[in-house]
Amino acid sequence: MKKKRFIALIFSIISIFAMVGCEKETSSIETESKFNIVFPEEEIREYIEKARENEEDIDKLYEEIIYEPIRVGFREGTSYTDDHIPRVQYSIKNLDKLENQLEIFIESDIVQIAKEALDKCDDVLFSGGTTVYIMSFDPNNIYFPIGPVEGITSTNGKILVEVNPMIGDWETLFPHIIAHEYHHSVSMDKDKERVFTMLDALLFEGRADLFANIVYPDLETSWTSLLPIIREKEIWNKIKENLNSVDYKYQREIMFGGVKGIPTNCGYKIGYNIMQEFIKNNPDVSVEEWTGMKAEEIFEKSGYEESLEKRLKEYNN
């Protein structure tokens, strides 16, 4: 099957978060599954109705009805701050578009899509369960310039997925992003005490991308497409001496790129390449095993640097 390409922005949060309680809860779909899918349909409808009647209170209404319940659940038991989820906290003022998004979600049965994706992931890698929050995003928000889906996972294992169903093939990309974040959730549960170095960040994302591509092999994403070999070697030379860095700002610069001459999503691509080399050289290591392995061990057994030099030599010849 011919692979499809999509552009999306994935932010995988790797810092440690905390939060306070709240009495109001978002509506959720009750199932017998160990996965709780929270889709605030009723809250979105309530917000739209009240915001149309009280436009001057739109920010307050959004915070109280939409944002606060999601924030509390997503950040429970962590030291998370609003800075980690900047897109969700800002009120969606285009109520007509929000209503259109909601109707598309209902018609497509987005909750069922999420449930099927989680069950499919669980067949490949066992999970003790998690909560997935599904939310519309504001198409006018500057934090979301490209792509129809974005996923975030907190260190409590909960997942937040924002979707704009009015652009792109979101129904294809949505379960793939859930698979990516699912792996983060399981990985965090296996190693709650980890201190993220630059190498950890590379392989945190590389493993999640590899897992998502195992679950959904027919989708090729832009953030895992190969870097030109010359650029890959150039960037690797810059970061290989800083693999033990715990500087979060530096890690973000490498992972997401777009600054200081670093290609967009550079870290994702390098991390994915390392994992590709690892499974090629260690075919008998299971998904569960490499999910729980230390980043240093994966890197050592990957042969990535040797492969990089070999590919560069072949390119030059």
C-alpha positions in Angstrom: 0.0 0.0 0.0 1.3 3.4 -0.9 2.3 5.4 2.2 0.7 8.7 2.9 2.4 11.8 4.3 1.0 14.1 6.8 2.4 17.1 8.7 1.6 17.4 12.3 3.2 18.9 15.4 3.7 16.5 18.3 4.8 17.9 21.7 5.8 15.1 24.0 6.2 16.5 27.5 9.1 15.0 29.4 9.2 17.3 32.5 7.6 16.5 35.9 4.2 18.0 36.7 1.7 18.6 39.6 -1.8 20.0 40.1 -4.7 20.8 42.5 -8.2 19.3 42.6 -11.5 20.5 41.1 -15.1 19.4 41.8 -16.4 19.6 38.2 -15.5 16.6 35.9 -15.6 16.4 32.1 -18.1 14.1 30.6 -16.6 10.7 29.6 -17.7 7.6 27.8 -18.4 4.8 30.1 -16.9 1.5 28.9 -15.7 -1.7 30.4 -12.2 -0.9 29.0 -9.3 -0.1 31.2 -9.0 3.0 29.0 -11.0 6.0 30.0 -11.9 8.3 27.0 -12.9 11.8 28.0 -14.6 13.7 25.3 -16.4 16.8 26.7 -19.3 17.0 24.3 -21.7 18.3 26.8 -19.3 20.9 28.1 -18.5 22.2 24.6 -22.2 22.6 23.9 -22.7 24.3 27.2 -19.8 26.7 26.5 -21.1 27.5 23.0 -24.6 28.3 24.3 -23.4 30.5 27.2 -20.7 32.2 25.2 -23.1 33.3 22.6 -25.3 34.8 25.3 -22.5 36.4 27.2 -19.7 37.3 24.8 -18.0 39.6 27.3 -17.5 36.6 29.6 -16.2 34.2 26.9 -12.7 33.8 28.5 -14.1 33.1 31.9 -16.7 30.7 30.6 -14.1 28.8 28.6 -11.8 28.5 31.6 -14.6 27.3 33.9 -16.5 25.0 31.6 -13.8 23.6 29.3 -10.3 24.2 30.4 -10.3 23.8 34.2 -11.8 20.2 34.2 -9.2 19.1 31.6 -6.4 20.8 33.4 -7.2 19.2 36.7 -7.5 15.7 35.3 -4.5 15.9 33.0 -2.2 17.4 35.6 -3.4 15.4 38.6 -0.5 14.1 40.8 2.1 16.1 38.8 3.9 19.4 39.0 2.5 20.5 35.6 1.9 24.1 34.9 -0.2 25.9 32.3 3.0 26.6 30.3 3.1 23.0 29.3 -0.3 23.1 27.6 -0.4 26.6 26.2 -2.8 25.8 23.3 -5.6 24.4 25.4 -5.8 27.1 27.9 -6.8 29.9 25.5 -10.5 30.2 24.8 -11.9 29.3 21.4 -13.7 32.4 20.3 -14.9 31.2 16.8 -18.0 29.5 18.1 -19.4 28.6 14.7 -16.2 26.7 13.8 -16.1 25.0 17.2 -19.7 23.9 16.7 -18.8 22.5 13.2 -15.9 20.7 14.7 -18.1 19.1 17.3 -20.6 17.9 14.8 -17.8 16.3 12.7 -16.5 14.5 15.8 -20.0 13.2 16.6 -20.7 12.0 13.1 -17.3 10.3 12.8 -17.6 8.8 16.3 -14.2 10.0 17.5 -14.6 8.2 20.8 -14.9 4.8 19.0 -11.9 5.7 16.8 -9.9 6.3 20.0 -11.1 3.2 21.6 -10.2 1.0 18.7 -6.7 2.6 18.5 -6.1 2.0 22.2 -7.2 -1.6 22.0 -4.9 -2.1 18.9 -2.0 -0.6 20.8 -2.7 -2.8 23.8 -2.5 -5.9 21.6 1.1 -5.0 20.8 2.2 -3.6 24.1 0.4 -4.2 27.4 -0.8 -1.2 29.4 -2.2 -0.9 32.8 -4.7 1.6 31.5 -4.8 5.4 31.0 -7.1 8.3 30.4 -7.3 10.0 27.0 -8.7 13.5 26.8 -9.9 14.6 23.3 -10.3 18.3 22.6 -10.9 20.6 19.6 -8.3 23.1 19.0 -8.7 26.7 17.8 -7.7 26.9 14.1 -6.8 30.5 14.7 -4.3 29.6 17.5 -0.7 30.6 16.6 0.6 27.6 18.5 -1.0 25.2 16.0 0.1 26.4 12.6 0.2 23.1 10.8 -1.5 19.7 10.9 -4.8 18.4 12.2 -3.6 16.5 15.3 -1.4 17.1 18.3 -0.7 14.9 21.3 0.7 15.4 24.7 1.4 12.9 27.5 1.9 14.0 31.1 4.1 12.0 33.6 1.0 10.6 35.2 0.4 8.7 32.0 -2.6 10.6 30.9 -2.9 11.7 27.3 -4.4 14.9 25.7 -5.1 14.9 22.0 -6.2 18.1 20.2 -7.8 17.7 16.8 -9.0 20.0 14.0 -11.3 17.8 11.9 -11.6 20.6 9.3 -8.2 20.1 7.8 -6.2 17.2 6.5 -7.0 13.5 6.8 -7.4 13.7 10.6 -9.2 10.4 10.9 -6.0 8.6 9.6 -3.6 10.6 11.6 -5.6 10.6 14.9 -5.1 6.9 15.8 -1.4 7.1 14.8 -0.9 10.0 17.3 -2.8 8.1 20.0 -0.4 5.2 19.4 2.6 7.5 19.7 1.3 9.0 23.0 0.2 5.5 24.2 3.8 4.4 24.1 4.9 7.4 26.1 2.3 6.6 28.7 3.5 3.0 29.0 7.2 4.1 28.9 6.6 6.6 31.7 4.9 4.0 33.8 7.9 1.7 33.5 10.4 4.3 34.6 8.9 7.0 36.8 12.2 8.1 38.2 14.1 8.7 35.0 16.1 11.9 34.6 15.9 13.0 31.0 19.1 13.6 29.2 19.4 14.5 25.5 19.9 10.9 24.6 16.8 10.0 26.7 14.8 12.6 24.8 15.9 11.3 21.4 15.0 7.7 22.2 11.8 8.7 24.1 10.4 10.0 20.8 12.2 7.5 18.6 10.7 4.6 20.4 7.2 6.1 20.4 7.5 6.8 16.6 8.7 3.2 16.0 5.8 1.8 18.0 3.2 3.9 16.2 4.6 2.7 12.9 4.5 -0.9 14.1 0.8 -0.5 15.0 0.0 1.6 11.9 2.7 0.6 9.3 1.0 2.2 6.3 1.3 5.8 7.5 4.6 7.7 6.9 4.9 10.9 8.9 7.0 13.9 8.1 8.7 13.9 11.5 10.1 10.4 10.9 11.2 10.9 7.3 14.9 10.7 6.9 17.2 13.7 7.1 19.5 14.2 4.1 22.6 12.2 5.2 24.9 15.3 5.1 22.6 17.2 7.4 22.1 14.2 9.7 25.9 13.9 10.1 26.3 17.6 10.6 23.7 17.7 13.4 24.9 14.5 15.0 28.4 16.0 15.2 26.9 18.9 17.1 24.9 16.9 19.6 26.9 13.7 20.3 29.1 15.5 22.8 25.9 16.7 24.6 24.0 13.5 25.0 24.1 13.7 28.8 22.7 17.3 28.8 19.7 17.8 31.0 19.1 21.3 29.7 15.4 21.2 28.7 15.7 24.3 26.5 18.6 22.7 24.6 16.7 19.4 24.2 13.6 21.2 22.8 15.9 23.1 20.3 17.2 19.7 19.0 14.0 17.8 19.1 11.7 20.4 17.4 14.3 22.3 15.4 13.4 25.3 13.4 16.0 27.4 15.3 19.8 28.0 15.0 19.9 26.2 11.7 18.5 23.0 13.1 16.0 21.2 10.7 12.4 21.0 11.9 11.7 18.0 14.1 15.4 17.0 13.8 15.5 15.2 17.1 12.5 13.1 16.2 14.2 12.0 13.0 17.5 11.1 14.6 15.8 9.2 17.4 13.7 7.3 15.0 16.8 6.4 12.9 18.6 5.1 16.0 15.7 2.9 16.8 15.6 1.7 13.2 19.2 0.6 13.5 18.5 -1.0 16.8 15.7 -3.3 15.7 17.7 -4.2 12.5 20.6 -5.3 14.6 18.6 -6.8 17.5 15.6 -8.4 15.8 14.9 -10.8 18.7 14.3 -8.0 21.2 10.6 -7.5 21.8 8.6 -4.3 21.9 8.1 -4.7 25.6 11.8 -5.3 26.2 13.0 -2.3 24.2 10.3 -0.1 25.8 11.8 -0.8 29.2 15.5 -0.6 28.2 17.7 2.3 29.2 18.5 4.7 26.4 22.2 4.1 26.8 21.8 0.4 26.2 19.7 0.9 23.1 22.2 3.4 21.7 25.1 1.1 22.4 23.4 -1.8 20.7 22.0 0.2 17.8 25.3 0.6 15.8 23.9 4.0 14.8 27.2 5.8 14.5 28.7 3.0 12.4 25.6 3.0 10.2 25.8 6.8 9.8 29.4 6.6 8.7 28.6 3.8 6.3 25.7 5.7 4.7 27.8 8.8 4.4 30.6 6.9 2.7 28.1 5.3 0.2 26.6 8.8 -0.5 30.0 10.3 -1.2 30.9 7.4 -3.5 
